[in-house]
């Protein structure tokens, strides 16, 4: 079961690493989100967002191999995924590319639920 917990963190980590390519510039961001990022301030903010997603994704993959860090990785993953899903659902009207992110985050949420539940089960068994 501990391998499944690690696998779930790796999947969610990889999902969070995909947007890192946005740090390369507006063209890559446009491909990811189906929007134009010609305005410099928006491009800076979105490229910085890509860096932060990279940090979270890398941490989750790292935590997959460090059980002591896994609870923190699950918390970070849940905050990231649930906040995006809630924002997208509450605002609505998003394009096909953002819908693709929404679906990816639904997959990530499923992995987080499975991984956290198994992690909690393992934790209870070792007490």
N, C-alpha and C positions, 0 to 999 in steps of 0.2 A: 504493500500500500504506500510506503514512503516514496517509491519510485513514481507512483501516480501523482502524488503531491508535487514532486519535483517537475514532472512532465507538465502539469497544469500551470505551474509558475513559468516554465519556459515558454509555453504557448502564449500566455498573457504578456510575457516580456517581449516576445518577438512581435506581437501585435503593436505594442508600444514603441518598438524600434522602427517600424515601417516609416512613420512620419519624419524620422531623422533626416531623410534625404531632402526635406524641405529647407534645411539649413543652406543648401547649395544655391538657393535663390528663388526669385519669383516664378520662373518657368516651372520649376519642380513643384512649388506650392500650388500653382495653377493646375498641374496634372493631378495632384492629390485631392484638391478640394473643388475643382471646377469653377474657380473664381479668379479674377485678375488681382494681382498684387503690385500694381504700378505705383501706388502711393507709398513713399519711402517709410513713413511711420508704421503703417500696417505691415509692410514687408519685414521691418525690424522686429516687430512684436511676434509675428508668425514664425520667423526664423528662430527667435529665442524660444518660442513654444516648442519648436522641433528639438532644440537642445535639451530642454527640460524633459520631454518625452524620452529622449535618448538616455538621460540619466535614470529615469524611473525604469525603463525597459532593461537597461544594463543591470541595475540593482536587482530586479526581479529574477533575471537569469542567474546572477551571482548567488542570490539567496536560495535558488533551487538546490544548490550544492552546499549550503550552510544552514542546517536546520534551525539554529538559534536565531537567524535573521528572517525566517519564513513568516512569523506572525506580523512583523513590520511590513514585509513585502505584500502580504494579503491586505493589510489596512491601506497601504498606498494604492494598490490595485483597485480595491473597492471604491475608494474616494474618487479616483480618476474615472473609472468606468461609470459608476452610478451618477456622478455629477454630469458627465457628458450626456448620458441617456436621458436624464431628467431635463436638462436644458434643451436638448433636441426635441423631446416629446412636448415640452411646455411651449416652445416657440413654434415648432412645426414649419411647414413650407420650405423645407430644405431641398437642395438639388440631389441628383443621382449620386454624385460623388460623396456628399455628406451622408446620404443614405447608406452608402457602402461602409462608411466609418461606423454608422449606427449599427449595422448588421455585425460588423467585426467586434464591436463592443458588446453586443448581445452574446456572441460566442465567448468573448473574454469573461463576461459575467458568469456564464455557465461553468467555465473552467475554474473561476474563483470560488464559486459555490461548492463545486465538487472537491477542489483542492483543500479549501478551508474546512469542510466537513470531515474529510479524511484525516486531515492534520489534527483536528480536535479529537477525533476518535482514537488516533494513535496516541495522543497526549494522555487521554483518559486511561488507556490500557497500560501505559508505562508507570502510572502512579501507584 
